[in-house]
Amino acid sequence: MDILLRNFFPSIRNPFGSVAVWLLVPFLLWTFLWKGLGLWYSAQNEEKYWFVAILILNTLGILEIAYLFFFAKKKLKLDSLLKNFSITKRQ
């Protein structure tokens, strides 16, 4: 990954080595997951201000998680989230 970055961005120096690049990937996946869920639920609940805030602010999922579990009109419950992703046992 470090070689890829050096080829596309030769002027950028990475002081942390390739470790920093590999840490970036899980953070991006984490953020995209929660941002997508937050945007989806805020659009479904017609909460325009939350939608705009979630769309603009990047907080590594903290704002999105707070919205989904505490501030949404129809709060997300952990068991329903797990059921939607088929992580729990099926009966």
Biopython code that builds the backbone (N, CA, C, O; Angstrom):
import numpy as np
from Bio.PDB.StructureBuilder import StructureBuilder

atoms = [
    (1, "MET", "N", (0.824, -1.190, 0.000)),
    (1, "MET", "CA", (0.000, 0.000, 0.000)),
    (1, "MET", "C", (0.865, 1.249, 0.000)),
    (1, "MET", "O", (0.543, 2.247, -0.644)),
    (2, "ASP", "N", (1.971, 1.176, 0.735)),
    (2, "ASP", "CA", (2.885, 2.308, 0.800)),
    (2, "ASP", "C", (3.478, 2.608, -0.573)),
    (2, "ASP", "O", (3.653, 3.770, -0.939)),
    (3, "ILE", "N", (3.786, 1.563, -1.327)),
    (3, "ILE", "CA", (4.323, 1.737, -2.676)),
    (3, "ILE", "C", (3.284, 2.390, -3.569)),
    (3, "ILE", "O", (3.614, 3.265, -4.370)),
    (4, "LEU", "N", (2.047, 1.979, -3.440)),
    (4, "LEU", "CA", (0.959, 2.560, -4.220)),
    (4, "LEU", "C", (0.836, 4.051, -3.950)),
    (4, "LEU", "O", (0.707, 4.843, -4.883)),
    (5, "LEU", "N", (0.874, 4.438, -2.686)),
    (5, "LEU", "CA", (0.789, 5.862, -2.342)),
    (5, "LEU", "C", (1.970, 6.648, -2.876)),
    (5, "LEU", "O", (1.807, 7.764, -3.370)),
    (6, "ARG", "N", (3.165, 6.070, -2.778)),
    (6, "ARG", "CA", (4.345, 6.774, -3.275)),
    (6, "ARG", "C", (4.291, 6.961, -4.779)),
    (6, "ARG", "O", (4.776, 7.971, -5.288)),
    (7, "ASN", "N", (3.707, 6.000, -5.509)),
    (7, "ASN", "CA", (3.603, 6.124, -6.961)),
    (7, "ASN", "C", (2.600, 7.193, -7.373)),
    (7, "ASN", "O", (2.828, 7.929, -8.333)),
    (8, "PHE", "N", (1.492, 7.277, -6.646)),
    (8, "PHE", "CA", (0.466, 8.254, -7.005)),
    (8, "PHE", "C", (0.710, 9.631, -6.388)),
    (8, "PHE", "O", (0.310, 10.644, -6.961)),
    (9, "PHE", "N", (1.354, 9.675, -5.240)),
    (9, "PHE", "CA", (1.618, 10.933, -4.546)),
    (9, "PHE", "C", (3.084, 11.001, -4.149)),
    (9, "PHE", "O", (3.408, 10.863, -2.969)),
    (10, "PRO", "N", (3.978, 11.213, -5.113)),
    (10, "PRO", "CA", (5.415, 11.163, -4.793)),
    (10, "PRO", "C", (5.877, 12.278, -3.858)),
    (10, "PRO", "O", (6.901, 12.125, -3.193)),
    (11, "SER", "N", (5.149, 13.401, -3.786)),
    (11, "SER", "CA", (5.594, 14.509, -2.945)),
    (11, "SER", "C", (5.185, 14.335, -1.480)),
    (11, "SER", "O", (5.669, 15.063, -0.613)),
    (12, "ILE", "N", (4.299, 13.378, -1.198)),
    (12, "ILE", "CA", (3.833, 13.175, 0.169)),
    (12, "ILE", "C", (4.767, 12.213, 0.892)),
    (12, "ILE", "O", (5.044, 11.116, 0.405)),
    (13, "ARG", "N", (5.243, 12.627, 2.041)),
    (13, "ARG", "CA", (6.084, 11.749, 2.855)),
    (13, "ARG", "C", (5.251, 11.242, 4.020)),
    (13, "ARG", "O", (4.550, 12.010, 4.679)),
    (14, "ASN", "N", (5.333, 9.952, 4.263)),
    (14, "ASN", "CA", (4.568, 9.333, 5.328)),
    (14, "ASN", "C", (5.513, 9.054, 6.496)),
    (14, "ASN", "O", (6.278, 8.091, 6.444)),
    (15, "PRO", "N", (5.476, 9.874, 7.546)),
    (15, "PRO", "CA", (6.425, 9.691, 8.655)),
    (15, "PRO", "C", (6.166, 8.443, 9.488)),
    (15, "PRO", "O", (7.034, 8.019, 10.250)),
    (16, "PHE", "N", (4.988, 7.852, 9.352)),
    (16, "PHE", "CA", (4.647, 6.693, 10.168)),
    (16, "PHE", "C", (4.874, 5.370, 9.450)),
    (16, "PHE", "O", (4.692, 4.312, 10.054)),
    (17, "GLY", "N", (5.260, 5.396, 8.202)),
    (17, "GLY", "CA", (5.484, 4.172, 7.455)),
    (17, "GLY", "C", (4.180, 3.567, 6.979)),
    (17, "GLY", "O", (3.144, 4.232, 6.983)),
    (18, "SER", "N", (4.224, 2.315, 6.571)),
    (18, "SER", "CA", (3.044, 1.666, 6.005)),
    (18, "SER", "C", (2.004, 1.319, 7.068)),
    (18, "SER", "O", (0.860, 1.015, 6.728)),
    (19, "VAL", "N", (2.375, 1.358, 8.335)),
    (19, "VAL", "CA", (1.420, 1.060, 9.405)),
    (19, "VAL", "C", (0.267, 2.054, 9.382)),
    (19, "VAL", "O", (-0.885, 1.663, 9.570)),
    (20, "ALA", "N", (0.554, 3.315, 9.158)),
    (20, "ALA", "CA", (-0.478, 4.350, 9.134)),
    (20, "ALA", "C", (-1.463, 4.108, 7.997)),
    (20, "ALA", "O", (-2.658, 4.362, 8.146)),
    (21, "VAL", "N", (-0.974, 3.625, 6.874)),
    (21, "VAL", "CA", (-1.854, 3.362, 5.737)),
    (21, "VAL", "C", (-2.790, 2.204, 6.061)),
    (21, "VAL", "O", (-3.973, 2.261, 5.726)),
    (22, "TRP", "N", (-2.290, 1.168, 6.698)),
    (22, "TRP", "CA", (-3.123, 0.019, 7.034)),
    (22, "TRP", "C", (-4.116, 0.343, 8.148)),
    (22, "TRP", "O", (-5.161, -0.302, 8.239)),
    (23, "LEU", "N", (-3.823, 1.310, 8.982)),
    (23, "LEU", "CA", (-4.786, 1.741, 9.993)),
    (23, "LEU", "C", (-5.908, 2.571, 9.376)),
    (23, "LEU", "O", (-7.019, 2.617, 9.905)),
    (24, "LEU", "N", (-5.614, 3.218, 8.270)),
    (24, "LEU", "CA", (-6.593, 4.061, 7.607)),
    (24, "LEU", "C", (-7.754, 3.243, 7.043)),
    (24, "LEU", "O", (-8.899, 3.690, 7.098)),
    (25, "VAL", "N", (-7.486, 2.074, 6.512)),
    (25, "VAL", "CA", (-8.519, 1.255, 5.885)),
    (25, "VAL", "C", (-9.622, 0.855, 6.871)),
    (25, "VAL", "O", (-10.795, 1.047, 6.551)),
    (26, "PRO", "N", (-9.310, 0.309, 8.052)),
    (26, "PRO", "CA", (-10.403, -0.005, 8.989)),
    (26, "PRO", "C", (-11.182, 1.226, 9.444)),
    (26, "PRO", "O", (-12.396, 1.150, 9.633)),
    (27, "PHE", "N", (-10.504, 2.354, 9.622)),
    (27, "PHE", "CA", (-11.201, 3.583, 10.003)),
    (27, "PHE", "C", (-12.165, 4.024, 8.907)),
    (27, "PHE", "O", (-13.276, 4.466, 9.199)),
    (28, "LEU", "N", (-11.749, 3.908, 7.657)),
    (28, "LEU", "CA", (-12.637, 4.269, 6.551)),
    (28, "LEU", "C", (-13.851, 3.350, 6.491)),
    (28, "LEU", "O", (-14.975, 3.821, 6.317)),
    (29, "LEU", "N", (-13.640, 2.060, 6.632)),
    (29, "LEU", "CA", (-14.763, 1.123, 6.614)),
    (29, "LEU", "C", (-15.725, 1.389, 7.765)),
    (29, "LEU", "O", (-16.941, 1.391, 7.573)),
    (30, "TRP", "N", (-15.184, 1.614, 8.961)),
    (30, "TRP", "CA", (-15.996, 1.937, 10.147)),
    (30, "TRP", "C", (-16.839, 3.188, 9.889)),
    (30, "TRP", "O", (-18.041, 3.204, 10.151)),
    (31, "THR", "N", (-16.193, 4.229, 9.374)),
    (31, "THR", "CA", (-16.881, 5.498, 9.128)),
    (31, "THR", "C", (-17.955, 5.352, 8.063)),
    (31, "THR", "O", (-19.061, 5.864, 8.237)),
    (32, "PHE", "N", (-17.657, 4.662, 6.959)),
    (32, "PHE", "CA", (-18.643, 4.490, 5.890)),
    (32, "PHE", "C", (-19.852, 3.698, 6.372)),
    (32, "PHE", "O", (-20.982, 4.013, 5.998)),
    (33, "LEU", "N", (-19.635, 2.684, 7.189)),
    (33, "LEU", "CA", (-20.740, 1.885, 7.714)),
    (33, "LEU", "C", (-21.695, 2.749, 8.530)),
    (33, "LEU", "O", (-22.899, 2.767, 8.273)),
    (34, "TRP", "N", (-21.153, 3.467, 9.517)),
    (34, "TRP", "CA", (-22.013, 4.270, 10.388)),
    (34, "TRP", "C", (-22.596, 5.472, 9.675)),
    (34, "TRP", "O", (-23.743, 5.840, 9.933)),
    (35, "LYS", "N", (-21.833, 6.100, 8.775)),
    (35, "LYS", "CA", (-22.353, 7.243, 8.030)),
    (35, "LYS", "C", (-23.513, 6.798, 7.141)),
    (35, "LYS", "O", (-24.529, 7.488, 7.054)),
    (36, "GLY", "N", (-23.365, 5.662, 6.489)),
    (36, "GLY", "CA", (-24.441, 5.144, 5.648)),
    (36, "GLY", "C", (-25.699, 4.853, 6.444)),
    (36, "GLY", "O", (-26.801, 5.215, 6.031)),
    (37, "LEU", "N", (-25.533, 4.190, 7.601)),
    (37, "LEU", "CA", (-26.693, 3.905, 8.457)),
    (37, "LEU", "C", (-27.347, 5.188, 8.964)),
    (37, "LEU", "O", (-28.571, 5.311, 8.970)),
    (38, "GLY", "N", (-26.522, 6.135, 9.385)),
    (38, "GLY", "CA", (-27.058, 7.402, 9.887)),
    (38, "GLY", "C", (-27.800, 8.178, 8.817)),
    (38, "GLY", "O", (-28.876, 8.718, 9.073)),
    (39, "LEU", "N", (-27.235, 8.238, 7.625)),
    (39, "LEU", "CA", (-27.899, 8.947, 6.529)),
    (39, "LEU", "C", (-29.198, 8.243, 6.138)),
    (39, "LEU", "O", (-30.211, 8.897, 5.894)),
    (40, "TRP", "N", (-29.169, 6.928, 6.081)),
    (40, "TRP", "CA", (-30.361, 6.163, 5.711)),
    (40, "TRP", "C", (-31.497, 6.390, 6.716)),
    (40, "TRP", "O", (-32.623, 6.699, 6.327)),
    (41, "TYR", "N", (-31.197, 6.237, 7.991)),
    (41, "TYR", "CA", (-32.239, 6.395, 9.013)),
    (41, "TYR", "C", (-32.732, 7.833, 9.110)),
    (41, "TYR", "O", (-33.928, 8.055, 9.300)),
    (42, "SER", "N", (-31.848, 8.808, 8.986)),
    (42, "SER", "CA", (-32.299, 10.201, 9.059)),
    (42, "SER", "C", (-33.165, 10.560, 7.853)),
    (42, "SER", "O", (-34.108, 11.340, 7.980)),
    (43, "ALA", "N", (-32.856, 10.002, 6.698)),
    (43, "ALA", "CA", (-33.699, 10.240, 5.525)),
    (43, "ALA", "C", (-35.057, 9.556, 5.690)),
    (43, "ALA", "O", (-36.086, 10.142, 5.355)),
    (44, "GLN", "N", (-35.069, 8.325, 6.201)),
    (44, "GLN", "CA", (-36.322, 7.601, 6.420)),
    (44, "GLN", "C", (-37.205, 8.298, 7.451)),
    (44, "GLN", "O", (-38.430, 8.288, 7.329)),
    (45, "ASN", "N", (-36.588, 8.903, 8.462)),
    (45, "ASN", "CA", (-37.327, 9.610, 9.513)),
    (45, "ASN", "C", (-37.607, 11.061, 9.159)),
    (45, "ASN", "O", (-38.185, 11.793, 9.962)),
    (46, "GLU", "N", (-37.205, 11.485, 7.969)),
    (46, "GLU", "CA", (-37.387, 12.860, 7.486)),
    (46, "GLU", "C", (-36.814, 13.900, 8.438)),
    (46, "GLU", "O", (-37.430, 14.935, 8.690)),
    (47, "GLU", "N", (-35.631, 13.612, 8.963)),
    (47, "GLU", "CA", (-34.929, 14.541, 9.851)),
    (47, "GLU", "C", (-33.813, 15.213, 9.049)),
    (47, "GLU", "O", (-32.669, 14.759, 9.034)),
    (48, "LYS", "N", (-34.184, 16.309, 8.386)),
    (48, "LYS", "CA", (-33.288, 16.976, 7.443)),
    (48, "LYS", "C", (-32.034, 17.547, 8.109)),
    (48, "LYS", "O", (-30.942, 17.463, 7.547)),
    (49, "TYR", "N", (-32.183, 18.124, 9.297)),
    (49, "TYR", "CA", (-31.019, 18.721, 9.959)),
    (49, "TYR", "C", (-29.993, 17.662, 10.342)),
    (49, "TYR", "O", (-28.789, 17.883, 10.211)),
    (50, "TRP", "N", (-30.466, 16.518, 10.813)),
    (50, "TRP", "CA", (-29.547, 15.430, 11.136)),
    (50, "TRP", "C", (-28.869, 14.913, 9.872)),
    (50, "TRP", "O", (-27.673, 14.619, 9.880)),
    (51, "PHE", "N", (-29.636, 14.802, 8.783)),
    (51, "PHE", "CA", (-29.071, 14.329, 7.527)),
    (51, "PHE", "C", (-27.924, 15.224, 7.073)),
    (51, "PHE", "O", (-26.859, 14.735, 6.696)),
    (52, "VAL", "N", (-28.143, 16.529, 7.111)),
    (52, "VAL", "CA", (-27.103, 17.472, 6.689)),
    (52, "VAL", "C", (-25.901, 17.414, 7.625)),
    (52, "VAL", "O", (-24.761, 17.423, 7.159)),
    (53, "ALA", "N", (-26.132, 17.355, 8.927)),
    (53, "ALA", "CA", (-25.029, 17.290, 9.889)),
    (53, "ALA", "C", (-24.196, 16.029, 9.683)),
    (53, "ALA", "O", (-22.967, 16.091, 9.679)),
    (54, "ILE", "N", (-24.858, 14.884, 9.512)),
    (54, "ILE", "CA", (-24.138, 13.626, 9.311)),
    (54, "ILE", "C", (-23.389, 13.641, 7.987)),
    (54, "ILE", "O", (-22.276, 13.123, 7.895)),
    (55, "LEU", "N", (-23.990, 14.231, 6.965)),
    (55, "LEU", "CA", (-23.361, 14.292, 5.655)),
    (55, "LEU", "C", (-22.091, 15.139, 5.674)),
    (55, "LEU", "O", (-21.100, 14.786, 5.035)),
    (56, "ILE", "N", (-22.117, 16.253, 6.404)),
    (56, "ILE", "CA", (-21.001, 17.207, 6.372)),
    (56, "ILE", "C", (-19.901, 16.871, 7.382)),
    (56, "ILE", "O", (-18.716, 16.938, 7.053)),
    (57, "LEU", "N", (-20.285, 16.512, 8.596)),
    (57, "LEU", "CA", (-19.302, 16.304, 9.658)),
    (57, "LEU", "C", (-18.710, 14.901, 9.613)),
    (57, "LEU", "O", (-19.433, 13.921, 9.437)),
    (58, "ASN", "N", (-17.410, 14.811, 9.769)),
    (58, "ASN", "CA", (-16.729, 13.525, 9.839)),
    (58, "ASN", "C", (-16.189, 13.341, 11.245)),
    (58, "ASN", "O", (-15.251, 14.021, 11.662)),
    (59, "THR", "N", (-16.802, 12.403, 11.974)),
    (59, "THR", "CA", (-16.446, 12.216, 13.382)),
    (59, "THR", "C", (-16.100, 10.767, 13.698)),
    (59, "THR", "O", (-16.230, 10.343, 14.846)),
    (60, "LEU", "N", (-15.665, 10.006, 12.708)),
    (60, "LEU", "CA", (-15.346, 8.581, 12.869)),
    (60, "LEU", "C", (-16.528, 7.786, 13.410)),
    (60, "LEU", "O", (-16.347, 6.810, 14.139)),
    (61, "GLY", "N", (-17.726, 8.201, 13.055)),
    (61, "GLY", "CA", (-18.915, 7.453, 13.430)),
    (61, "GLY", "C", (-19.550, 7.859, 14.743)),
    (61, "GLY", "O", (-20.628, 7.369, 15.078)),
    (62, "ILE", "N", (-18.911, 8.743, 15.497)),
    (62, "ILE", "CA", (-19.432, 9.111, 16.817)),
    (62, "ILE", "C", (-20.773, 9.836, 16.701)),
    (62, "ILE", "O", (-21.719, 9.492, 17.410)),
    (63, "LEU", "N", (-20.868, 10.821, 15.830)),
    (63, "LEU", "CA", (-22.123, 11.553, 15.638)),
    (63, "LEU", "C", (-23.207, 10.623, 15.114)),
    (63, "LEU", "O", (-24.353, 10.689, 15.558)),
    (64, "GLU", "N", (-22.850, 9.762, 14.178)),
    (64, "GLU", "CA", (-23.817, 8.845, 13.596)),
    (64, "GLU", "C", (-24.360, 7.868, 14.631)),
    (64, "GLU", "O", (-25.564, 7.614, 14.676)),
    (65, "ILE", "N", (-23.479, 7.321, 15.461)),
    (65, "ILE", "CA", (-23.898, 6.384, 16.507)),
    (65, "ILE", "C", (-24.787, 7.095, 17.526)),
    (65, "ILE", "O", (-25.800, 6.543, 17.955)),
    (66, "ALA", "N", (-24.417, 8.309, 17.913)),
    (66, "ALA", "CA", (-25.236, 9.078, 18.859)),
    (66, "ALA", "C", (-26.627, 9.332, 18.283)),
    (66, "ALA", "O", (-27.629, 9.187, 18.984)),
    (67, "TYR", "N", (-26.688, 9.709, 17.010)),
    (67, "TYR", "CA", (-27.992, 9.930, 16.379)),
    (67, "TYR", "C", (-28.822, 8.650, 16.372)),
    (67, "TYR", "O", (-29.978, 8.652, 16.794)),
    (68, "LEU", "N", (-28.228, 7.558, 15.892)),
    (68, "LEU", "CA", (-28.974, 6.310, 15.722)),
    (68, "LEU", "C", (-29.522, 5.757, 17.029)),
    (68, "LEU", "O", (-30.661, 5.291, 17.074)),
    (69, "PHE", "N", (-28.733, 5.802, 18.081)),
    (69, "PHE", "CA", (-29.137, 5.149, 19.326)),
    (69, "PHE", "C", (-29.768, 6.086, 20.356)),
    (69, "PHE", "O", (-30.427, 5.612, 21.281)),
    (70, "PHE", "N", (-29.583, 7.409, 20.220)),
    (70, "PHE", "CA", (-30.082, 8.315, 21.256)),
    (70, "PHE", "C", (-31.025, 9.405, 20.756)),
    (70, "PHE", "O", (-31.980, 9.737, 21.459)),
    (71, "PHE", "N", (-30.799, 9.977, 19.570)),
    (71, "PHE", "CA", (-31.541, 11.165, 19.157)),
    (71, "PHE", "C", (-32.572, 10.938, 18.062)),
    (71, "PHE", "O", (-33.415, 11.809, 17.846)),
    (72, "ALA", "N", (-32.545, 9.824, 17.370)),
    (72, "ALA", "CA", (-33.478, 9.583, 16.266)),
    (72, "ALA", "C", (-34.916, 9.486, 16.775)),
    (72, "ALA", "O", (-35.162, 9.059, 17.904)),
    (73, "LYS", "N", (-35.866, 9.892, 15.918)),
    (73, "LYS", "CA", (-37.275, 9.757, 16.286)),
    (73, "LYS", "C", (-37.592, 8.292, 16.568)),
    (73, "LYS", "O", (-38.231, 7.965, 17.568)),
    (74, "LYS", "N", (-37.143, 7.426, 15.686)),
    (74, "LYS", "CA", (-37.305, 5.985, 15.880)),
    (74, "LYS", "C", (-35.913, 5.431, 16.141)),
    (74, "LYS", "O", (-35.159, 5.168, 15.205)),
    (75, "LYS", "N", (-35.575, 5.256, 17.402)),
    (75, "LYS", "CA", (-34.227, 4.857, 17.795)),
    (75, "LYS", "C", (-33.898, 3.456, 17.311)),
    (75, "LYS", "O", (-34.747, 2.565, 17.306)),
    (76, "LEU", "N", (-32.663, 3.283, 16.910)),
    (76, "LEU", "CA", (-32.174, 1.989, 16.479)),
    (76, "LEU", "C", (-31.838, 1.151, 17.701)),
    (76, "LEU", "O", (-31.216, 1.642, 18.642)),
    (77, "LYS", "N", (-32.240, -0.092, 17.689)),
    (77, "LYS", "CA", (-31.921, -1.012, 18.781)),
    (77, "LYS", "C", (-30.880, -1.995, 18.276)),
    (77, "LYS", "O", (-30.915, -2.404, 17.116)),
    (78, "LEU", "N", (-29.962, -2.371, 19.138)),
    (78, "LEU", "CA", (-28.857, -3.234, 18.749)),
    (78, "LEU", "C", (-29.353, -4.578, 18.227)),
    (78, "LEU", "O", (-28.792, -5.100, 17.263)),
    (79, "ASP", "N", (-30.375, -5.144, 18.829)),
    (79, "ASP", "CA", (-30.863, -6.445, 18.366)),
    (79, "ASP", "C", (-31.472, -6.365, 16.966)),
    (79, "ASP", "O", (-31.327, -7.301, 16.179)),
    (80, "SER", "N", (-32.149, -5.263, 16.646)),
    (80, "SER", "CA", (-32.694, -5.114, 15.293)),
    (80, "SER", "C", (-31.582, -4.893, 14.276)),
    (80, "SER", "O", (-31.688, -5.344, 13.136)),
    (81, "LEU", "N", (-30.521, -4.207, 14.676)),
    (81, "LEU", "CA", (-29.382, -4.011, 13.784)),
    (81, "LEU", "C", (-28.706, -5.341, 13.471)),
    (81, "LEU", "O", (-28.375, -5.621, 12.318)),
    (82, "LEU", "N", (-28.506, -6.152, 14.495)),
    (82, "LEU", "CA", (-27.883, -7.461, 14.296)),
    (82, "LEU", "C", (-28.772, -8.380, 13.464)),
    (82, "LEU", "O", (-28.278, -9.167, 12.656)),
    (83, "LYS", "N", (-30.071, -8.277, 13.663)),
    (83, "LYS", "CA", (-31.007, -9.098, 12.902)),
    (83, "LYS", "C", (-30.962, -8.726, 11.418)),
    (83, "LYS", "O", (-31.032, -9.601, 10.555)),
    (84, "ASN", "N", (-30.845, -7.427, 11.123)),
    (84, "ASN", "CA", (-30.787, -6.979, 9.737)),
    (84, "ASN", "C", (-29.526, -7.451, 9.031)),
    (84, "ASN", "O", (-29.541, -7.669, 7.819)),
    (85, "PHE", "N", (-28.436, -7.611, 9.771)),
    (85, "PHE", "CA", (-27.183, -8.060, 9.183)),
    (85, "PHE", "C", (-26.990, -9.573, 9.318)),
    (85, "PHE", "O", (-25.925, -10.094, 8.984)),
    (86, "SER", "N", (-28.013, -10.277, 9.805)),
    (86, "SER", "CA", (-27.991, -11.737, 9.937)),
    (86, "SER", "C", (-26.826, -12.230, 10.764)),
    (86, "SER", "O", (-26.233, -13.258, 10.439)),
    (87, "ILE", "N", (-26.487, -11.528, 11.817)),
    (87, "ILE", "CA", (-25.403, -11.938, 12.690)),
    (87, "ILE", "C", (-25.930, -12.869, 13.785)),
    (87, "ILE", "O", (-25.215, -13.751, 14.261)),
    (88, "THR", "N", (-27.172, -12.664, 14.172)),
    (88, "THR", "CA", (-27.748, -13.497, 15.230)),
    (88, "THR", "C", (-28.230, -14.814, 14.645)),
    (88, "THR", "O", (-28.321, -14.966, 13.426)),
    (89, "LYS", "N", (-28.541, -15.773, 15.528)),
    (89, "LYS", "CA", (-29.033, -17.084, 15.102)),
    (89, "LYS", "C", (-30.447, -16.948, 14.518)),
    (89, "LYS", "O", (-31.279, -16.194, 15.022)),
    (90, "ARG", "N", (-30.683, -17.689, 13.460)),
    (90, "ARG", "CA", (-32.033, -17.711, 12.875)),
    (90, "ARG", "C", (-32.838, -18.829, 13.500)),
    (90, "ARG", "O", (-32.309, -19.901, 13.794)),
    (91, "GLN", "N", (-34.112, -18.577, 13.701)),
    (91, "GLN", "CA", (-34.966, -19.596, 14.309)),
    (91, "GLN", "C", (-35.758, -20.343, 13.267)),
    (91, "GLN", "O", (-36.531, -21.239, 13.605)),
]
sb = StructureBuilder()
sb.init_structure("model")
sb.init_model(0)
sb.init_chain("A")
sb.init_seg("    ")
for serial, (resi, resn, name, xyz) in enumerate(atoms, 1):
    if name == "N":
        sb.init_residue(resn, " ", resi, " ")
    sb.init_atom(name, np.array(xyz, "f"), 0.0, 1.0, " ", f" {name:<3s}", serial, name[0])
structure = sb.get_structure()
